[in-house]
Amino acid sequence: MEKAQTPHIAIVPSPGMGHLIPLVEFAKRLVHQYNLTVTFVIPTDDSPTKAQKSTLDSLPSSIDSVFLPRVDLSDFPEDSKIETLISLTVARSVSFLREALKSLVAKTKLVALVVDLFGTDAFDVAREFNVSPYIFFPSTAMALSLFFHLPKLDQMVSCEYRDLPEPVTIPGCIPIHGKELLDPVQDRKNDAYKWLLHHTKRYRLAEGIIVNSFADLEAGPIKALQEKESGKPPVYPVGPLVNVDPSSKADGSDCLKWLDDQPHGSVLYVSFGSGGTLSYDQINELALGLEMSEQRFLWVVRSPNDKVANATFFSVGSQKDPFDFLPKGFLERTKGRGLVVPSWAPQAQVLSHGSTGGFLTHCGWNSTLESVVNGVPLIAWPLYAEQKMNAVMLTEDIKVALRPKPNENGLVCRDEIAKAVKGLMEGEEGKGVRNRIKDLKEAAAKVLGENGSSTKALSEVVTKWRNQTGI
């Protein structure tokens, strides 16, 4: 088959590693299982980060990447919400994207443009080149169901959603209080909400939506999304797409060696993802709570940020002494049963390690799926984006997580942390959670098997793309 006739897919990730990671796994699947070729076309408001570059450089030769010229966001206030900045970066990159697609159309058989949740402004360019627009939705089917429901909700409700006396009903989903809905809907006057509404209205322009989830995990939302409805594109659950390559990023060997020396299933892994940060007071409480729990732990710690919970979303923070903000004597007192590492750990390898018995997580969807694939039960500690929604689903619906309660000031206190950690690692409630996530681990392996539902869903999408080339 000539390369010119191989179906080629352009993927436009929104800024942020949390968006790039699942799209990379998606691209690898397209290349390895279906022999397609892929180009990442990446909008940016800054220089590419080391993490972005190393991720893209490690990909096979049939996956190319192009960074678009930087866009200027200096006319927007520094405290603009992340969803606004991401949406603007994509919207202001449209002319650069047009040039990139022009070049791809000239040398490849470009059949589809895949954007992620904040990339719908790229659809217009796809149509210009007669290329099919698709959305890869890197979050839950529950969040996707909310996105489809949001324009209607916006018309029905006049107050802030958090002030509603009754829980919000999203098609196919567990009822959820307004205050637990994703961040950008919490202030309807803010630009972030307006941008979200703008995107959700454009979701119906996609020819298909690929979601990183699977039916055993989210039966209700997926069933609701797949019900035939005029003007709604087909939804393809293809998850869980996560990095399971044990050879990737082997430079976290110190913590893996430490895990080798710990008893089976005894270690709680603590990490708030590539973007999450805690306040100084909260880090203090977390440290003392871990100490009080008397459980083994591996904690990926970042310097505190008292302003926002997603301070490192676009970059990874650095500091000369990475631990000087921890409580005095904490490292000495927990030496042996606890290991604290700065900024980063090889998460895929940590979660697949036999010594790891629990995961205290910010409930980012990539991390959640990695936990499911490895059968590791959770402590839910949501910080930003749709993470509170994820936490509600994980604790109240599928029941694979415990969730410590914050006090009236929003601080999760040490006693509450110790109780949750001990409960997960040693308690009866933890046993139930552990059994349920083991069942989901088996289901995840099954859906990705040869005749699994996720494999079939992805094959359906690829068949549509191949038919456009006559192959």
N, C-alpha and C positions, 0 to 999 in steps of 0.2 A: 504494500500500500504506500503510495507516495505521501510524503509528509504534507504536501499541500492539500491533500484530501482528508487527512486525519482531522476529525472535529476538534476545534480549538476553543477553549473557554477562557474568557477574561474575568478575573475576580477583583473586585474593588473593595478592600477592607476599610472600615472606618478606623481612624487613629486609635491606638491603644493595643497593648499586647494581648489583652483578654479577647479582643475581636480577631486578631491575626491567628492566634493558636488554633482555634477550631477550623478556621478556613484552610490552614496549612494541612491539617489532618484530612479535610475534605478533598483538597487538591491531590494529596498522596493517594487517596483511594481512587480517584478518577484516573490517575496515571498508572498505578500498579495493577488495578483490577480490570480497567477498561481500555487501556492504551490510548487515552486521550492526551492532548497537550494543553498546558495551562500557562497563562501569564498573569502574575499579580501586578495590578496597576494601582499604585499606592499614593493617595492624597496625603499631603503633610503640611503642617504649619511650623515645622522645626526640622533640624537635621535628623536623619534616621538614627535611632538608638542602637547601642551595641547589641542589645537583645534582639532587636528586629533583624539587624544585619546577620548575626550568627545563625538565627533561625532560618532565614532565607538562603544563606550560603550553604547550609547543610542539605538542601533539597536536591533531588535528582535533576539531571540536565533537561528533562522534558518539562520542568517547571521553571519558568523564567520570571524575573521580577523587574519592574521599572518604577522608580520613585518619581512622581510628578514634581514640578517646581513648587517651591514653598509658597503658600498663600499668606497674606498679611491679615492678622486679626487684631492689630493694635487699636483699631477704632472701637473695639468692644471692651467694656470694663473688665478689669482683672478678676472680679468676683463672679463673672458669668458662669452659669452652670455648665458642667461638662457636656451635657447633651446639646447645648447651644453651640459650643465650640466645635464639637465633632461634626454636627450638621453643617455649620458654616464652612468648615474645612472642605467637606465634600462639595457643597454647593458652589464654592468659589473656585473649585478645581475643574469645573465642567469643561471650560474651554481647553484646558491642558489634556483632559481625558479625551476630548474629541480628536485632538492630534494623535494621541497614543492609539486610539482605535483605528484611525485612518491608516496608520502604519501597520497595525496588525491585520486589517482587512486586506492590505496589499500583499502580505506574504504568508497568510495562513487562511484556513477555512474557518473563520470565526463564526460560531453558531449561537453562542449565548454570552450574556453579560450577567454575572452573579454579583449582587451587592449584598451587604449585610443590613442590619435593622435600621441604620440611619443613612442609607445610601440611595434613597429613592429618587433624588434629583438627577442621578445618572441615567434614569430610564429614558429621558428625552433623547439622549445621545444614542442609546441602543436602538431606538426606533429610527433615527436618521440613517443608520447603517443596516437596517433590516435585520437586526440581531435580537434574539429573544431575551427579554428581561426576566430575571429570576431573583428571588431573595433567598439568601441562606440566613436563617434565623438561629443565632448561636445560643439562644436561651431556651426557656421552657415552653412547652405547648400551652401552659397556663398563661404565660405572659403574652404569647401570640393571640390567644383567645381574647384577652383583654384588649390588645391592639385593635382587633376587628370590632370589638364592642364599644371602644372608646368614643367614636363620633356620636353614637346613639346616647351613650351615658352623658356626654357633654351637653346634649340637647335636653335630656331629661332632668338633670340635676343643676340647681342654680347656686348652691353653696359650695364651699370647699368639700372635697370628698371625705376628708378627715373628720369633718363635723357632722357627717350623716349619723343618725342614731342607730340605724340598722346596718348590718354587713352588706357589702356590695355583692350582687350575684352576677358572676361571669359565666357564660355558657359552658357547661361541662365541668365546672370547677367547684371546689369547696368554697362556701361563703367566706368572705374576707373583709375585715374592717378597713375603712377608707385609709386609716393611718398606716396600714401595712402595705398599701399599694406602692408601686415603684416611685422613686424620688421625683422624677419630672412632673408627676401629676399632683404633687403635694401643694403647689402654689400655681393656681390657674392663671394668675396675672403675669407670671414669669415667662420670658421668651422660651425657656426649655419646654414648657407645656405646649406653647404654640407650635414649636417645631415638632414635637411628638404628634400632635394632632395632624399637622401637615403631612407627616410620613404615613400615619395610619390610614388617612384618606386615600393615599396613593398605593397602598398595598394591593388594592384590587386591580391595579394596572399590570401587576406581575403575571407572567404566564404560568408560574408555579412557585410555591414556597417550600423550601427544604428546611426541615426543623431538626435540631440536634437533640432528639428525644426518641422514646420508643413506647409502644402501647402498654407493656407490662408496668412501666413506670408511671405513665400518665394516661390511663385508659379513658377517663372522662373527657378531658380537654381534647384529646386526639379524635375521639368519636365525634364530638361537637364540631371540630374543625373540618372533618371530612364529610359532614352532611352536605348534600348538594344544595346549593343556594345560588340564585341568579347573580352573576357578576363576581362571585367569589372564586379565586383561583384554586386549583387542586393543591392539597398540602401533603408533603411526602416526609414521614418520620424516618430518618436514616441513622439515628443515633444508636448507641453512644459512640461519637467520634472523639477519641482521646488518644494522646500519645502513650503507646504501650511499648515503645522501643527502649529496651534496657541499656542500649549502648549510647543513647543520646546524652550529651552534656555530662561526661563522666567525671567532671572536676569537683563533684561533691563527695569525693571518696572518704573524707574524714568522718562525716556523719554516718555514712553507710558502714564504715568499719565499727563505729561506736554501736550502731544497731546490731551488728553481728554478735556483739558481746552481751546483748540483753535477752532475757527470757522470751519465749514465744508469746506474741500477742499482749505484751506487757506495757508497750510504750504509747503514750498519747502524742500524736503529732499536732503541733500548734502552728498554724500559718494563716495569714489574712490575705493571701494572694499577691499578685504582682502590683496591685494598686493600693492596697488597704493600709491605713495607719490608725493608731489609737492616740488618745490624749495622754499627757504625762500621768494624770491621776489614774486613768484606766490601766495603763501599763503597770503601774505600781500595784493596783488591786489584782491584776492578772498574775503577776509574779508571786504575790503572797498567797493567792488562791491555789496556784499550782504547788507551792511549797506545803500549804495546809493539807492538800489532798493526799500527800505521801505517795503519789503515783509517779512512775517514770515518765519523762516527757522529753521531746525534741522540739524546741521552740525556735522558729525563724522570726527574729525580732528586728523591727525597724525603729529608727529614732521617732519620738512622739511628735504629733502635730495637733495643736489645740484648736485649729480652725476648721479643717475639713477632714473627712474620713477617707477621701480618695486622693491624698496629696501626692502619691507616687504613681498615679495612673499613667502619666505620659513618660515618666522617667523613674529610675531607681535611685533613692536617696543615698548619700554617702556621708561619713563622719569619721574623724580621726580615731576617737575611742568609741567603738560602736555600742558599748554597754554602760557608759558612765551615768545614764539616767535610771538604771535599775536600782531597786532598794539596796541600801548598804548591807553587805554581807550575804546577799541572796545567792550569788554564784558559789561562794564557799560552802554555804549551808546545804545547797542542793547538788554539790559536786558528786559525781558517781551515778546518781539516779536521774539527773537532768543534764541535757546538753543544750546550750544556747548558741545559735549561729546567726551571724549578721546577714540580713537582707535576702538571702537566697539559699535554697536547698534543692536537690534533684527530686522534685516531688513525685514524679512517676515511679522512681525507684524506691522512694521512702514508703509510698502507699502499697507497693507490691511486696515489700519486705515482710518476712514472717514475724518479726518482732513488733510490728506496728499493729496496735489493737484498737485504736480510736483516732479520730481526727477532729480537732476543734477548728472550725472553718468559718470564713466570712460568708459562706453559701454562694460564692460565685459559681456559675453553672459548670464551667470547665472542671473546677475542683470537685464539685459534687459528683459529676459523672465519673471522674477518676476514682473516687471513693466507691461508687457503686460497682464499677468494673472489678475492683479489687476486694469487694465485700467488707469494707472498713466502715463501722458505724460512726455516727457523727454527733458532735455538739455544735448546735447552730448559733452563730454569733454574727448576724447580718450587719453590714455597715452602710452600703450605698446601692444605687441603681435599683435593680429588681430583687435584691437579696432578701428583703423582709418577706416578700411574696414567696420566695423559694423556701425560707425558713418555715413559714406557715404550712406549706405543702409537705415539707420533710417531716415536721413534727406532728401535725394534726391529721394529715391525709394518708401519706404512705408510712408514717411512723417508723422512720429509720434514724431519728435524731432526738436528742434532748435539748432543751433550750433554757439557759439560765435567765432569770428575770432581772431587768434593770430596776433600780430604785426610782423614786419620784424625780430625781435629777438626771436620770438617764445613765447612771453609773451602775455597772454590774459589780457588786461587792465581792470581796474575797470569800466570804462564807458560802455565797451562792455559787461561786465558781468551783470551790472545793466540793460542794455537794453534787454538782453536775458531773464533775470529773470522776469522783468516786462512784457515783451512780452508774455512769457508763462503763467504767472499767471493772467494777466489782459487784454492782447491785443487780437486783431482780429485773428492774426496768431496762437496764443495759442488756440483759440476756435476751429479752424480747426484741429489742432493736437489732441486736446482733443476728438473731435468727432471720428476721425479715430482710436484712440487707444481704444475707447469704443467698436467700431465694432470688433476690434481684440480680445478684452476681451471675447466677446460673441463667436467668432469663436474658441478661445482657449478652452472654456468650451465644445463646441460642439465636437471638434475632440477627446477629452478625454472621451466623453460619450460612452454609450454601443455600439452604431453603428458608432462611430466616426472613421475617417481615421487613427488617431494615435493608437487607441485601436486595430483596425484591423491589422495594420502593426506589432505591437508588438506580437499579437496573431499568426501571420504568422511565426515569428521567433521562438516563443516558440513551435509551432507545429513541426517545423523542428527539434528542440532539442528533443522533446518527441519521435519523430519517430526513433531517434537513439537509444532509450532505449527499443523500442517495446511497449511503453505505449500509 
